[in-house]
């Protein structure tokens, strides 16, 4: 990762920014390809064991946000979360373009932009987000289903927290 950050330091501001937006685009493509696969290969609610007692693949639709927050809110939440994703992605993208972030924060922003826009694509096309990863313990505890976009958003948020503990560069 340090090599990627060192390599990203060279070139014009536009070139440096382009690298981070390419990562975001890669996240979107990976997310959408996995969703196309699961939406076409699984029936809604179907579960297939991957690691017995721990991990299933499934097909679920989430009209809300993380953990199905506001899933039964009547439809307005689709527009709210779409606008929120565009707003956050726009703000992060603007800061990447302006060179306001260090390397780790640029990577975090790229992951969050890609994940947020991957889920926006679902909301705009399907009216809900496609989830397919189900982590659980035996039959007694189930974590809410999620997808690749959600995973990148969480990793991006963790990288942002990690970056906040770093000393600022002079």
Residue pairs with C-beta under 8 A, 6 or more apart in sequence:
1 107
4 103
5 103
5 104
5 107
8 16
8 19
8 20
8 103
8 106
9 16
9 103
10 16
13 97
13 99
16 99
17 96
17 97
17 99
20 96
20 106
20 107
20 109
20 110
21 93
21 96
21 110
21 113
23 107
23 110
23 111
23 114
24 110
24 111
24 113
24 114
24 117
25 114
26 114
27 110
27 111
27 113
27 114
27 115
27 118
27 148
27 149
27 152
28 114
28 117
28 118
28 121
28 149
30 148
31 114
31 115
31 118
31 119
31 147
31 148
31 149
31 152
32 118
32 121
34 132
34 147
34 148
35 118
35 122
35 130
35 132
35 147
35 148
38 57
38 59
38 130
38 132
39 59
39 130
42 48
42 57
42 58
42 59
42 132
43 59
44 59
44 60
44 61
45 58
45 59
45 60
46 58
46 59
47 56
47 57
47 58
47 134
48 56
48 57
48 58
49 55
49 56
50 56
50 57
53 136
53 137
53 138
54 135
54 136
54 137
55 133
55 134
55 135
55 136
56 134
56 136
57 132
57 133
57 134
58 131
58 132
58 133
58 134
58 145
59 130
59 131
59 132
60 130
60 131
60 132
60 134
60 145
61 126
61 128
61 129
61 130
61 131
62 68
62 71
62 128
62 129
62 130
62 131
62 145
63 71
63 75
63 77
63 78
63 127
63 128
63 129
64 70
64 71
64 72
64 73
64 77
64 81
65 77
65 81
66 144
66 146
66 150
67 144
68 144
70 77
71 77
78 123
78 127
78 128
81 119
81 120
81 123
82 120
82 123
82 124
85 116
85 117
85 119
85 120
86 120
88 112
88 116
89 112
89 113
89 116
89 117
92 109
92 112
92 113
93 109
93 113
95 101
95 109
96 106
96 109
96 110
101 109
102 163
102 166
102 169
104 159
104 162
104 163
104 166
105 159
105 160
105 163
107 156
107 159
108 155
108 156
108 157
108 158
108 159
108 160
108 163
109 156
109 160
110 156
111 152
111 153
111 155
111 156
111 159
112 152
112 153
112 156
112 157
112 160
114 149
114 152
115 148
115 149
115 150
115 151
115 152
115 153
115 156
116 149
116 153
118 147
118 148
118 149
118 152
119 129
119 147
119 149
119 150
122 128
122 129
122 130
123 129
129 147
129 149
130 147
131 144
131 145
131 146
131 147
131 150
132 145
132 147
133 145
133 146
133 147
133 148
133 151
134 142
134 143
134 145
135 142
135 143
136 142
136 143
